[in-house]
Structure formats: structure tokens, C-alpha cells
Amino acid sequence: MSFTIKMWSPFDSGGCTGTQGGPNSGGHTGSHWYIRYGMDLKAKAGTPVYAAFDGYVTKFDRPPDSSSVYGNQIFVRAHNNRMGGFYTHLDGARWSANSKVVMGCYLGTVMRDHLHMAIVEIIGGLPGGHYQGVDIFKPFLTMSLRNGYINVTFKQDYSAPVVQPL
């Protein structure tokens, strides 16, 4: 059963200054969806980062050493439990599991020179669904440069999602 999620850029207009790579390129390899399907969106340290879609926090990691290469990491899942996202290289984030996240709410700031973000479709939903990373890098980058919205339709059949601007 397909479903559509409205998404927007994690940055205000002008916050994203380009890219450092997308899924399956550079350091984005391996079996973990949140690495392999990662998008590195360039931004200056201190740039505010906002939630790209509605959901809730499933996991929040805040390393005890603030100089950690990863910084704060947030896993967010949509309320339908059939898609989610991952944000890392954040600073100043303060979240806990089950916290409600509303599209556009403040998540933290960019820690270094980019935000690493990945999107996953959970085919079959939870519990027991299969995590399938999705590549929406190019539409997402275009959106982040224009500060617009997109509709992403996940078909729940292992095919690529359909992305349409609003």
C-alpha cells in the first residue's frame, strides 16, 4: 500500500551551499542504510537544521566527547512507521526517544561543514518491515537550494519512490 509524505529542506533558503556527495559515493558505502544512502549537504558550521518531515525520535545519540566526528545523531520515523530519516553531524541538539518532531522544527545546528542525512522506506511497516534506503539526493538538493517542498510517494514494493514538487 503506497503512501505519500510531504518533505521540505532541512535548511532555510541559502543554508545549503552545495554537496559533498550522495548515496553510494565517497564514504557512503556499506550495508547500513543510514550511511550508504546518505546525502552530505554542505552548510557552514552553526547553520540551523530543521526536521524535513513529521514523525518522532526513535534514537538520539549524543557522544560524551563534543569533538566526535559524528556529533549528535537523530533517527526520526514517520508516524505511519513506514519511512524514516537519519541526521548526523549536529551540534546543540537535545532530543529523547519518542519526542514528537514536526516538519520545520529546529533539530540543532551543523557541527562542521555539512549535514549528513539519509531517508529509509520501511517496506511492510513495523514491526517486522524491511529497511530499504532510498536515493532522493538530486531532488532533495534541488529543493534545499530553493527552500521548497516535495511530495515523496513510497510504493512499498522495493521500487524507487516517486518525487514530485509541490
TAPE-V652283 format. One record per backbone hydrogen bond with DSSP energy under -0.5 kcal/mol. CO is the residue of the C=O (numbers start at 0). NH is the residue of the N-H. Records with the same first field share a line. If there is no record, write none. Layout:
CO=NH, NH
//
This chain:
2=153
4=151
6=149
9=49
11=14
14=16
17=41
20=39
21=24
24=27
26=28
31=34, 35
32=36
34=37
35=23
38=40, 116
39=19, 20, 41
40=114
41=16, 17
43=46
46=109
48=106, 107
50=103
51=7
54=100
55=76
56=97
58=74
59=61
60=72
63=65
64=67
69=88, 89
71=89
72=60
73=75, 86
74=57, 58
75=84
76=55
77=80
81=121
82=77
83=119
84=75
85=117
86=73
87=115
88=110
89=71
90=108
95=98
98=56
100=54
101=104
104=50
107=48
108=90
109=45
112=42
114=40, 116
115=87
116=38
117=85
118=133
119=83
120=122, 131
121=124
122=129
124=128
129=122
131=120
133=118, 135
135=139
136=140
137=141
138=142
139=143
140=144
141=145
142=146, 147
147=8
148=165
149=6, 151
150=152, 163
151=4, 153
152=154, 161
153=2
160=162
161=152
163=150
//
